[in-house]
Amino acid sequence: MTHVHVVLEASERMLCSAKSGDWSEVSQHAAERDRLLHSLPVQDPSMRELLTALQAHNEQVIALVTQAREEAGAAMEQHHRTHRALTTYLDAAAE
């Protein structure tokens, strides 16, 4: 297996982890991919296809991170509303 394929596989594992919401694995695979990528001659025109694929993976991961962040924010806001409502209820019941 060529070094290019190893980099691409690391990137694909990163994307797969992002799709499953395993963000610690995303970070690990991204670090592995970046480490491997530094050993490639990225200025070589033959690397264009690999770099295009890596960029596409990055864009997909960014979209998934954005979605997860928005969902977490919405869940946090719902939690705060529920907490405020419960506190109000308990305060009223105590009076």
Backbone hydrogen bonds, N-H to C=O, Kabsch-Sander energy under -0.5 kcal/mol:
donor,donor_aa,acceptor,acceptor_aa,energy
6,V,2,T,-1.7
7,V,3,H,-2.1
8,L,4,V,-2.4
9,E,5,H,-2.6
10,A,6,V,-2.1
11,S,7,V,-2.1
12,E,8,L,-2.4
13,R,9,E,-2.4
14,M,10,A,-2.0
15,L,11,S,-2.2
16,C,12,E,-2.5
17,S,13,R,-2.4
18,A,14,M,-2.0
19,K,15,L,-2.3
20,S,16,C,-1.5
21,G,18,A,-1.0
22,D,17,S,-2.5
23,W,21,G,-1.4
26,V,22,D,-1.8
27,S,23,W,-2.0
28,Q,24,S,-1.9
29,H,25,E,-3.0
30,A,26,V,-2.6
31,A,27,S,-2.2
32,E,28,Q,-2.3
33,R,29,H,-2.9
34,D,30,A,-2.7
35,R,31,A,-2.3
36,L,32,E,-2.5
37,L,33,R,-2.8
38,H,34,D,-1.7
39,S,36,L,-1.3
40,L,37,L,-1.8
42,V,40,L,-1.9
44,D,41,P,-2.3
47,M,44,D,-2.3
48,R,45,P,-1.5
51,L,47,M,-2.8
52,T,48,R,-2.3
53,A,49,E,-2.2
54,L,50,L,-2.7
55,Q,51,L,-2.2
56,A,52,T,-2.1
57,H,53,A,-2.3
58,N,54,L,-2.5
59,E,55,Q,-2.5
60,Q,56,A,-2.0
61,V,57,H,-2.6
62,I,58,N,-2.7
63,A,59,E,-2.0
64,L,60,Q,-2.2
65,V,61,V,-2.8
66,T,62,I,-2.6
67,Q,63,A,-2.2
68,A,64,L,-2.6
69,R,65,V,-2.7
70,E,66,T,-2.3
71,E,67,Q,-2.5
72,A,68,A,-2.5
73,G,69,R,-2.4
74,A,70,E,-2.3
75,A,71,E,-2.4
76,M,72,A,-2.4
77,E,73,G,-2.4
78,Q,74,A,-2.4
79,H,75,A,-2.3
80,H,76,M,-2.3
81,R,77,E,-2.4
82,T,78,Q,-2.5
83,H,79,H,-2.6
84,R,80,H,-2.7
85,A,81,R,-2.5
86,L,82,T,-2.6
87,T,83,H,-2.6
88,T,84,R,-2.5
89,Y,85,A,-2.5
90,L,86,L,-2.8
91,D,87,T,-2.5
92,A,88,T,-2.4
93,A,89,Y,-2.4
94,A,90,L,-1.6
95,E,91,D,-0.8
95,E,92,A,-0.6
